[in-house]
Amino acid sequence: MRIHLHLSLLRALTAAAAIFCLLMAGCSSAPEESKKEKKAGAAQAAIPDIFKVKFSTTKGDFVVEVHKEWAPIGAERFYQLVKDKYYDNSGFFRVVPDFAVQFGLAADPKLTAKWNTKIQDDPVNRTNAVGMVTFATAGANTRTTQIFINLRSNQALDDQGFAPFGKVVEGMDVVTKVSSAHGQMPEENLITKQGNAYLKRFPRLDYVKTATLL
């Protein structure tokens, strides 16, 4: 279903929109989302205005610098995910050369389920330039955990609501070396349900070992 949707969007929009228009499961009622938004607003005030996260991967290390002012809701969600060790041992399950590297489905499906709550969109205050880090989305107000790193200038994504919240400030050469051997073959729904038990089918996949706040 995801692939068919992407092909349709490819004809209607652009390849960029097709690849990152993801189908996420789980919807909350309007009252629940309102409560979560209030909690998110309180948490945003507690996180640093600027913070860094070191990713140790099977290809080496890279560092992401996050600016809360660029996308406060996205920055807060990313901060909480890192604190919860959400990205540890997760696979780079979608890698499109000269476009983007995507990850953000947890090694443990229980952890994926825990964070499967949507957050509101941020205004796009920065362009999707090389090295910028952005949440993937299935449409308006559907961001959860999946993020991607731009491998080129993807300004076409700006008008589609993809709001960068950080940038790679060290180790971009490591990001570009992440294996694209399996392309977009891993199925999101199976990663969601089975985690790394499913990803073992893809022996050339690269992984995040740890994501640590600096």
GIGIQUI-V299478 format. One record per pair of residues at least 12 apart in sequence whose C-alpha atoms are under 8 Angstrom apart, sorted by sequence separation. I is the first residue (numbers start at 0). GAP is how many residues later the second one is. D is the distance in whole Angstrom. If there is no record, write none. Layout:
# GIGIQUI-V299478
I GAP D
I GAP D
This chain:
# GIGIQUI-V299478
5 12 4
51 12 6
52 12 7
90 12 6
91 12 8
134 12 4
135 12 7
4 13 8
5 13 6
51 13 4
52 13 8
89 13 7
90 13 8
133 13 5
134 13 6
185 13 7
50 14 6
51 14 6
89 14 7
90 14 7
132 14 7
133 14 5
5 15 7
49 15 7
50 15 5
89 15 6
90 15 8
132 15 6
133 15 7
49 16 6
50 16 7
89 16 5
90 16 7
132 16 5
185 16 8
49 17 5
86 17 6
88 17 7
89 17 5
131 17 6
132 17 7
48 18 6
49 18 6
86 18 8
87 18 8
88 18 6
130 18 6
131 18 6
48 19 5
86 19 6
87 19 7
120 19 7
129 19 8
130 19 5
1 20 7
47 20 7
48 20 7
85 20 6
86 20 8
119 20 8
120 20 5
129 20 5
130 20 6
181 20 7
1 21 7
119 21 4
120 21 8
128 21 6
129 21 5
130 21 8
139 21 8
118 22 6
119 22 7
120 22 7
127 22 7
129 22 4
181 22 7
117 23 7
118 23 6
119 23 7
128 23 6
129 23 5
180 23 6
181 23 7
117 24 5
118 24 5
128 24 4
129 24 8
180 24 7
85 25 7
117 25 5
118 25 6
127 25 6
128 25 6
136 25 8
150 25 7
178 25 7
179 25 8
85 26 8
117 26 5
127 26 5
128 26 7
135 26 7
178 26 6
116 27 6
126 27 8
127 27 5
134 27 7
178 27 6
43 28 7
115 28 6
126 28 6
133 28 7
134 28 7
177 28 6
43 29 7
46 29 7
52 29 8
114 29 7
115 29 7
127 29 7
133 29 6
134 29 7
114 30 7
127 30 6
133 30 4
43 31 8
126 31 6
132 31 5
133 31 6
40 32 8
43 32 5
46 32 7
125 32 8
131 32 6
132 32 6
133 32 7
39 33 7
42 33 7
131 33 8
132 33 5
123 34 6
127 34 8
131 34 6
132 34 5
127 35 8
131 35 4
132 35 7
39 36 7
126 36 8
127 36 6
130 36 5
131 36 6
123 37 6
125 37 7
126 37 7
130 37 5
122 38 7
123 38 7
124 38 7
125 38 6
130 38 8
123 39 4
124 39 8
104 40 7
120 40 8
122 40 6
123 40 7
103 41 5
104 41 6
121 41 6
130 41 7
103 42 4
120 42 8
102 43 6
103 43 6
101 44 7
102 44 6
73 45 8
101 45 6
102 45 6
72 46 7
101 46 4
72 47 7
73 47 8
100 47 5
101 47 7
72 48 7
73 48 7
99 48 6
100 48 5
72 49 6
99 49 5
100 49 7
71 50 7
99 50 5
100 50 7
70 51 5
98 51 6
99 51 5
70 52 7
98 52 5
99 52 7
70 53 7
97 53 5
98 53 6
69 54 8
70 54 7
96 54 7
97 54 6
69 55 6
98 55 7
69 56 7
73 61 7
80 64 8
77 67 8
76 68 8
63 69 8
100 74 8
100 77 8
112 79 8
111 80 6
36 82 7
108 82 7
15 83 8
36 83 8
94 83 8
96 83 7
104 83 8
108 83 6
94 84 7
95 84 6
108 84 6
94 85 5
108 85 6
91 86 8
93 86 8
104 86 7
105 86 8
107 86 7
108 86 5
94 87 8
95 87 6
104 87 6
107 87 5
93 88 8
94 88 5
95 88 7
106 88 5
107 88 7
27 89 7
92 89 8
93 89 6
94 89 7
105 89 6
106 89 5
25 90 7
26 90 7
27 90 8
74 90 6
92 90 8
93 90 5
104 90 7
105 90 8
24 91 8
25 91 7
26 91 8
73 91 6
74 91 8
92 91 7
93 91 8
70 92 7
92 92 8
93 92 7
69 93 8
70 93 7
71 93 8
92 93 6
69 94 7
70 94 5
69 95 5
69 96 8
67 97 7
66 98 6
65 99 6
66 99 6
65 100 4
64 101 5
65 101 7
63 102 6
64 102 5
63 103 5
64 103 6
63 104 4
64 104 6
62 105 6
63 105 6
90 105 8
61 106 7
62 106 6
63 106 7
89 106 7
61 107 8
62 107 5
61 108 5
62 108 6
90 108 8
61 109 4
60 110 6
61 110 7
59 111 8
61 112 7
92 112 7
60 113 7
61 113 7
91 113 7
21 114 7
22 114 8
23 114 6
59 114 6
90 114 7
91 114 6
20 115 7
21 115 6
22 115 5
58 115 6
90 115 6
91 115 6
19 116 6
20 116 6
21 116 4
58 116 8
90 116 4
91 116 7
19 117 7
20 117 5
89 117 6
90 117 6
19 118 8
20 118 7
23 118 7
58 118 7
88 118 6
89 118 5
58 119 6
88 119 5
89 119 7
87 120 6
88 120 5
86 121 7
87 121 5
88 121 6
87 122 4
86 123 7
87 123 6
86 124 6
84 125 8
84 126 7
84 127 8
81 129 6
82 129 8
81 130 7
82 130 7
81 131 7
15 138 8
15 140 7
16 140 7
15 141 7
16 143 8
58 147 7
57 148 6
56 149 7
57 149 6
56 150 6
57 150 7
56 151 4
57 151 7
55 152 6
56 152 5
54 153 7
55 153 5
56 153 7
54 154 7
55 154 5
54 155 6
55 155 6
53 156 8
54 156 4
53 157 6
54 157 7
52 158 6
53 158 5
52 159 5
53 159 6
52 160 5
53 160 7
51 161 6
52 161 6
50 162 8
51 162 5
50 163 7
